């Protein structure tokens, strides 16, 4: 294939892609997945699904044929790629996401050993279709509760490694566990199911050598979007937004509660003051309480002046 296709070729490929996506979701294999998760509890359905991997070939065979016929065909998958792996989401609902991934053993052998491990906050069940004799390194961290503080977080601890075999199924509770693959002698092919309902709002990263917490990030797209929109309300000077700020200061995500209070204070400190006093006295998170107390003293002094 040389050069870029003309517009007509791309439009034809797009039409085929849209039609194939509709046919894919109406196909018997895909509908079978929908029925399985509708009729059986999620973890039990995952166990049934990952007990074998033959269904994957049946599911994607029409898409492979379409791609072989037209190189500009786009399969109806979300694809993620980095220096080590390529993965695609095969099926997803509000409860579960199922992805297929290929990790390159050659790429893995050339990268520097990782210095940190991520505790992603997600529960996953993975079938190692081709394990490549890889070693699964494991760590465990403390659970996150309402009063979790990065400043007082306990270090993570290493757990015994697992030497993986073809067909092995491993459940990782990413709410308290992190893992890294190492020493693969051949490419590693996996099917992974992520239990969406069991995801916690935060991912954590720990230093491997000391176990110390390095950083915390959010898994909560909703909270992140809300934080951005509150900043917009403040910058836009929108009147009548107090209810939005007030509601966000009571959100389950502690980082959003404090971000909302900061935006509210910058927008209208007088209106935010009563809620700031409440947070200083009784917010469930110690870091938020401490920040609220410190800020309260400054705001009261400024308003009095």
C-alpha positions in Angstrom: 0.0 0.0 0.0 1.5 3.3 -1.1 0.3 6.8 -0.4 -3.0 7.9 1.2 -6.4 6.9 -0.2 -8.7 9.3 -1.8 -11.8 10.6 -0.2 -14.1 8.1 -1.9 -12.1 5.2 -0.6 -12.2 6.5 3.0 -15.9 7.2 2.8 -16.5 3.6 1.6 -14.3 2.2 4.4 -16.2 4.4 7.0 -19.5 3.1 5.7 -18.3 -0.5 6.0 -16.9 0.2 9.4 -20.3 1.6 10.7 -22.2 -1.4 9.2 -19.7 -3.9 10.7 -20.0 -2.3 14.1 -23.8 -2.6 14.0 -23.5 -6.2 12.8 -20.9 -7.0 15.5 -23.2 -5.8 18.4 -26.1 -7.7 16.9 -24.1 -10.9 16.3 -24.8 -14.1 18.2 -21.5 -14.2 20.1 -21.9 -10.6 21.3 -25.5 -11.1 22.3 -24.5 -14.2 24.1 -22.1 -12.1 26.2 -24.9 -9.7 27.0 -27.2 -12.5 28.0 -24.6 -14.1 30.2 -24.0 -11.0 32.2 -27.8 -10.2 32.4 -28.6 -13.7 33.7 -25.7 -14.5 36.0 -23.9 -12.6 38.8 -20.9 -10.6 37.4 -18.1 -12.6 39.1 -19.7 -15.9 38.2 -20.2 -14.8 34.6 -16.5 -13.8 34.4 -15.4 -17.1 35.8 -17.5 -18.9 33.2 -16.2 -16.6 30.4 -12.5 -16.9 31.3 -12.6 -20.7 31.8 -12.0 -20.8 28.0 -11.0 -18.4 25.3 -12.5 -20.0 22.2 -15.4 -17.5 22.1 -13.0 -14.7 21.3 -12.2 -16.1 17.9 -15.8 -16.5 17.0 -16.5 -13.0 18.2 -13.9 -11.2 16.2 -13.6 -13.4 13.1 -15.9 -11.2 10.9 -13.9 -8.2 11.8 -10.6 -9.8 10.9 -12.1 -10.8 7.6 -13.2 -7.2 7.0 -9.8 -5.9 7.9 -8.1 -8.3 5.5 -10.4 -7.2 2.7 -10.0 -3.5 3.3 -6.9 -2.1 5.1 -8.8 1.2 5.9 -11.5 -0.7 7.8 -11.8 0.3 11.5 -13.0 -2.3 14.0 -15.5 -1.1 16.6 -13.0 -1.3 19.5 -11.3 1.1 21.8 -7.5 0.4 21.4 -4.7 1.4 23.8 -1.0 1.1 22.9 2.2 1.9 24.6 5.8 0.9 24.3 5.1 -2.5 25.9 1.7 -3.6 24.9 -1.4 -3.2 22.7 -4.9 -3.9 24.0 -8.4 -3.5 22.9 -11.8 -3.6 24.7 -13.9 -6.4 23.4 -17.0 -6.0 25.5 -18.2 -3.6 28.2 -21.3 -2.9 30.3 -21.8 -0.8 33.4 -20.6 -3.7 35.5 -17.7 -5.1 33.5 -15.1 -4.4 30.8 -13.3 -7.2 29.0 -10.1 -6.5 27.2 -7.6 -8.5 25.2 -3.9 -7.5 25.4 -0.6 -8.6 23.9 2.5 -7.7 25.8 5.8 -7.8 23.9 8.5 -9.9 25.6 11.2 -8.2 23.4 10.1 -4.7 24.5 9.8 -5.9 28.1 13.4 -7.1 28.0 14.8 -3.8 26.9 13.1 -1.4 29.3 14.6 -0.4 32.6 13.2 -2.2 35.7 10.3 -0.2 37.1 11.0 1.9 40.2 7.3 2.2 41.2 4.3 0.0 41.3 0.7 1.1 40.8 -2.2 0.0 43.0 -4.9 0.9 40.4 -8.0 0.8 42.5 -9.7 -1.8 40.2 -10.5 -5.4 40.6 -9.4 -7.6 37.7 -9.6 -11.2 36.7 -7.1 -12.2 34.1 -6.7 -15.4 32.0 -3.1 -15.7 30.8 -3.9 -17.3 27.4 -0.2 -17.3 26.7 1.8 -16.7 29.8 5.3 -16.6 28.3 6.6 -18.2 31.6 6.4 -14.6 33.0 6.8 -13.8 36.7 4.0 -11.9 38.3 5.4 -9.6 41.1 2.9 -8.6 43.7 2.6 -5.9 46.4 -0.1 -5.1 49.0 -1.1 -1.7 50.3 -3.4 -0.6 53.1 -7.1 -0.1 52.2 -8.3 3.5 51.6 -10.9 4.6 54.0 -12.7 8.0 54.4 -9.8 9.4 56.5 -7.0 8.2 54.2 -4.0 10.7 54.3 -1.1 10.7 51.9 1.1 12.1 54.7 0.5 9.2 57.0 0.1 6.4 54.5 1.8 3.1 55.4 4.3 1.7 52.9 3.3 -1.1 50.6 4.8 -4.6 51.2 6.0 -7.2 48.7 4.0 -10.4 48.4 5.4 -13.7 47.0 5.9 -13.8 43.2 3.8 -16.1 41.0 5.3 -17.9 38.0 2.5 -18.0 35.4 1.4 -20.9 33.2 -0.7 -20.9 30.0 -4.4 -20.8 30.8 -3.9 -19.7 34.4 -6.6 -17.3 35.8 -5.5 -14.8 38.4 -7.7 -12.4 40.4 -6.0 -9.1 41.5 -7.8 -6.9 44.0 -6.4 -3.6 42.8 -8.0 -1.8 45.6 -5.1 -3.0 47.8 -2.8 -4.8 45.4 -0.4 -3.8 42.7 1.5 -6.0 40.2 4.2 -6.0 37.5 5.0 -8.6 34.9 8.6 -9.6 34.5 10.9 -12.1 32.8 8.6 -13.1 30.0 10.3 -15.5 27.6 7.7 -14.9 24.9 4.8 -12.5 24.2 2.1 -12.6 26.9 -1.5 -12.8 25.7 -4.2 -12.0 28.2 -8.0 -11.7 28.5 -8.9 -9.4 31.4 -12.2 -8.6 33.0 -12.4 -5.4 35.1 -15.2 -5.3 37.7 -16.3 -1.7 37.3 -18.7 -1.6 40.2 -15.9 -2.5 42.6 -13.5 0.3 41.5 -12.6 2.8 44.2 -12.0 6.5 43.4 -8.2 6.5 43.8 -5.1 4.9 42.3 -1.9 5.0 44.2 1.8 4.7 43.2 4.4 3.3 45.5 8.2 3.2 45.3 9.4 -0.3 45.0 12.7 0.1 46.9 11.1 1.7 50.0 7.4 0.9 49.7 6.7 4.6 50.3 3.6 6.3 48.7 4.7 8.4 45.8 1.4 9.9 44.5 -2.3 9.5 44.4 -4.5 10.0 41.3 -8.2 9.8 40.7 -10.1 7.0 38.9 -13.3 9.1 39.2 -14.0 10.7 35.8 -17.2 12.2 37.1 -15.4 14.0 40.0 -12.6 15.2 37.7 -15.2 16.7 35.2 -17.0 18.3 38.1 -13.8 19.9 39.3 -13.2 21.4 35.9 -16.7 22.7 35.6 -16.6 24.3 39.0 -13.4 26.1 37.9 -15.3 27.3 34.9 -18.2 28.6 37.0 -15.8 30.6 39.1 -13.8 32.0 36.2 -17.0 32.8 34.3 -18.4 34.7 37.3 -21.8 32.9 37.0 -24.3 34.1 39.5 -26.6 31.7 41.3 -24.0 28.9 41.3 -23.8 28.6 45.1 -25.9 25.4 45.0 -23.4 23.7 42.7 -20.4 24.6 44.9 -22.3 23.6 48.0 -23.3 20.2 46.6 -19.8 19.4 45.5 -18.4 20.2 49.0 -20.4 17.1 50.1 -19.2 14.8 47.4 -17.8 11.3 48.5 -14.5 12.2 46.8 -12.5 14.1 49.4 -10.3 15.8 46.8 -13.4 17.2 45.1 -14.9 18.4 48.3 -11.8 20.6 49.0 -11.4 21.7 45.4 -15.1 22.8 45.3 -14.6 24.8 48.6 -11.5 26.5 47.2 -13.4 27.5 44.0 -16.4 28.7 46.1 -14.2 30.8 48.3 -12.6 32.4 45.3 -16.1 33.1 43.9 -17.9 34.3 47.0 -16.1 33.8 50.3 -18.9 35.1 52.4 -21.4 32.6 51.0 -18.9 29.8 51.4 -18.0 30.6 55.0 -20.7 28.6 56.8 -19.9 25.5 54.9 -16.2 26.0 55.4 -16.8 26.1 59.2 -18.7 22.8 58.9 -15.8 21.2 57.0 -13.2 22.5 59.5 -15.2 20.9 62.3 -16.4 17.6 60.9 -15.2 16.6 57.4 -14.6 12.8 57.3 -11.1 13.3 55.9 -8.3 14.6 58.2 -6.4 16.4 55.5 -9.6 18.3 54.5 -10.4 19.1 58.1 -6.8 20.5 58.6 -6.9 22.5 55.3 -10.3 23.9 56.2 -9.2 24.9 59.7 -6.2 26.8 58.3 -8.2 28.4 55.6 -11.0 29.3 58.0 -8.7 31.4 60.1 -7.4 33.3 57.1 -10.9 33.9 55.6 -12.4 35.1 58.9 -9.5 37.5 59.4 -9.8 38.8 55.8 -13.6 39.3 56.0 -13.3 41.0 59.4 -10.7 43.5 57.9 
